[in-house]
């Protein structure tokens, strides 16, 4: 499904010039190729429309580019590896008439993995990447910076260079969100949701997680007296989206209003490409405004 569930946001340097032709050339140089017999994983670009489309590798809507990358990971259940290894160790010890050393067992484990890899199961994951040429940002729909960096590393390799830095602010975000909640500040169209995580900034102990709770209530505010800070909080953009913002300025558990999700219901199922483009346009309009305006708000709070 297209609608992003997470956003890891990168800002391009001012002198970075990206266009559709440059990006398309780069991703054509690294298409998805399935794992070989000895590969643990493989990752490469596929069409946003479907895996079988070899031509349309980028969706370009009003300066917003949508890319999709596919990752195959070979899965070997640990009990299967363990059983095969025990059998191989037992057989070798009988031949040598002695116990194997730790290094010898490690060597046998490598052999077992090589033997089993061709029969391993494949797990497939897809990740969206959105290039916002207007705001000079790249937004990756994944849950960790490591995964985002792995994806961007592939793009950088083909482009030669790509100057990016994670979106950030000068002050600790937990200090800003704590002030927002503690002082019950108002910044329309953003309102505080009903989910919050509180943590001691010094030792990290005594984590308080609240859901379906009025987070500006006395029950929550009392935790500030013991020195806890807001480390995660749900923010609602009344224009149609909510999200959990983390201290690293990533958005998690993004939820779009049903009215947005259903806006293109009149497009028939036979026009899946058209529906993808229409949904993408709605998503980037709401999310780009949300990111821009939220960034302005958090820089206002002292």
N, C-alpha and C positions, 0 to 999 in steps of 0.2 A: 504493500500500500504506500502511496506517495507521501501522505501527510507525515511530516517529520515528528518523531517522538522525542528527540533530543537535539540540541544544537551545541556544537563546539565551534566557537566563532573566532576566526582569524582576521586580522586587519592587514591589508597589503601596504607596502611602503608606497609613498607618493609617486615614486618614479617607476613603479611596476606597470607595465602595459600588457594587458591580456585581451585577446579578441578570440572570436569563435574559430577562426582559421588556425591560429597558433595552438589553441587547446586541442582542436580536432586532430591536428597533425601529431601532437604528443600522445594522445590516447590511442590513436591507430598504431602507434609504435609499440604499445603494450596491451594487446587484447588478452582476454581471458583464455588460457590454455589449461585443459584439465590436468590433474596430477598424473605423473608417470608412476611406474611401479614402485619407485623408491622415494617419491616426494611425500613429505609430511603435509605440505599445504601449497596452494597456488592462489595468486590473486591477480586479476586483470580486469580491464574495462569491458563492459557490455552495453548494448543499447538500453536507454531508459524505457523504451517501448516494450521490448521483449528480447530474450536471448538470441533468437534466430535472425533478428534484424542486423545485418552486417553493414548497413549503409548509414543509418541515422543514429550516430553515436552521441549526439548532443541535442537537447531541446533548448531552443533559443526563443525566449519570449520577452520582448521589450527590454533587452539588455540583461536579462537574467538567464544564466546558463545552468542546465541541469545535467549532471553526469551520474552514472551508476557503475559501481564496481562490484565484482563477484569474487567471493573467496570460497575455495574448497579446502576443507580440513579433513585429513584422514583420521578416523577414530578407531583405536584399538582398545577394547575393554581391558582394564588392568588385570582382572582375573584370568583372561585368556593368555596374556603375556606371562603372568606368574606361573600358570600351569605348564606352558610350553618351556619356560626357562627351567623349572624344577625337573622336568623330564630330561632336558638336555644336560643339565648338571649331573643328574643321577647316572645317565648313560656314560658321560665322560669320566666320572669318578670310578665307575666299574671298570672301564678300559684301563685307566691309569693305576687303579688299585690304591687310591689315596684321595684325601679331601682336596678340593680345588681352593686356590687362593682367592682373595677378594678381587684382584685384578683379572684373574682368569674367568671368574664369574661375570665380571663386567663385560669382558670380551664376548662371552657367550650370549649375554643379553643383547648386545649389538647385533649379533648374528640372528637371534630370534626375531628382533624387530625387522631386519631385512627380509627374513623369510615370511613374516606375517603381513608385511605392508601391502603386497599385491592383493591380499584378501580383506583388507581393512574396509570399513564402511566410510562413505563420504558424507560429510555435513556441509551444506551450502549456506552461506550468508550473503546478503546484499546490503550495500551501504550507498546512500545518496550523498552527493556533493553538489552544493549550490554555489555558483559564482555570481556574486552581486557586483556587476561592473559599475553601477552607479555609486555605491558606497564603498567600493574597493574592498570587498570582504569575500572570504570563502567560508562557507558554513557547512560543516560535516554532520550528518545525522548518525552519530554513534555515541556510546556511553562513556568512552574513556579516551584520554589524550593519547595513550599509546596506540590505540587502533587508528585514531585520526592521523597521527604522525606516520604510521605505516602506509596509509593511503596517500598522504601528501608526498611521501618519499618517492612513490612511483611517479607522481606527476612531476616532481622536481627533477627526477632523473632524466625524463624525456625533454623537459623544457630547458634544462641546463642550469637554471637558477629560478628561485621563486622566494622573494623576501616576504616572509609572513611572521607576525607575532600574535599570540593569543590576545584577544580583546581584554583590556585591563584598565584599572583606575589607580590613582596615586595612593588612596587610603585603603586600609583593609575593608573588604566588603562586609565582613561580619560586624564591624563597628558601625557601618552605615545602616545596615538592616536592623541592628539592635536599636539605634536611635529612632528609626522609622516606627518600629513596633512600640518601643517604650514610651515615646512621646505622642503616639497615635496620630502621626502626621497624615496629611491628605494631599495626594498628588494625582488627581483625575487625568486620564481615564484609568489609572492604576489603583486598585484597592487590595488590601491584604486579604488573603484567603483564609482557610481554616486548618492549615497544616504548618507546623513549625518544628525545628530541631534546635535545642539549646545545648551549649557545651561550655565548659570552663576553658578559657583560652590558654591557660597556663599548663595545666596537667592533662586536659582532655578527658577527665573522668566525669562521672555523673551526668551522662547524656540524657536529656529529656526529649522525648519524641511525642508530639501531640497531633492528633488528627480529629477532624470534625469538632474543632474547639474554637471558640472565640479567642483569638490569640492576643487581643488587647485587654482581656479580662484580668481581674486582680489575681486570679488563680495562676495565670501565666506570668504576670508582671512581678510577682513576688520572687521569682527565680533570678531576676536581675540584681536583687539586693545581695545575693550570694556570689555575684561576679560572673554569672553566665552570660554568654553572648549568643545571638541568633546566628547559626551556621547554615541553616536551610530554611527557606520560607516560601510558601505558595503566594504567587502574585497573580492577580486577575486583571487582564486588560479587558475592559468592558466593551471593547470593539469586537471581541469574539474569540479570545484565546486565554488560557491559563497555563502556568508552568511553575515548577519548583526552581528557584535560583540558588545555586551553590556558591560557596565562597570564592571559587575560581571563575566565577561569572559564566558558568555553563548553565544551560536551561535543560532540565530533566522533566520527564513525565508531562510533556506538552499535550494539552487537550484543546481541540478546536470545538467551537460551538456547533451543535447539530445543524443550525441554520446555514453555516458555511459548508459543512460536509455535504449537505443536500442541495446546494445551490445549482449544481450541474446535473441533477437527477433527470432532466429532460433529454440529456444526451444518451442515445441508445447504447446498449451493450456491444453492438456491432462496431461502434466507433470508439474503441478503447484508446486509440492514439489521441483522438480529439479530446476525450474526457481527461486524459493525463495532462494535456497542455492546459486545459481550462482550469483544472484543479490546481496545477502548479501556479498559474497566474494569481488565483485567489490567495494561495498560501504565501507567496512571496510578498504580495501587497500587505497582508496583515502582519507577517513576521518582520519585514523590513521596517515598518512603522513602529512595531513593538520594540525591536532592538534599538532603533535610533532614539525613541522617546524615553525608554527605560534608562538608557545610558545618560541622557540629559538629566533625568530625575536623580539618579544616584550620585551624580556629581554636584547636585545642589545641596545635598544633605551634609551638614558639617558634623 
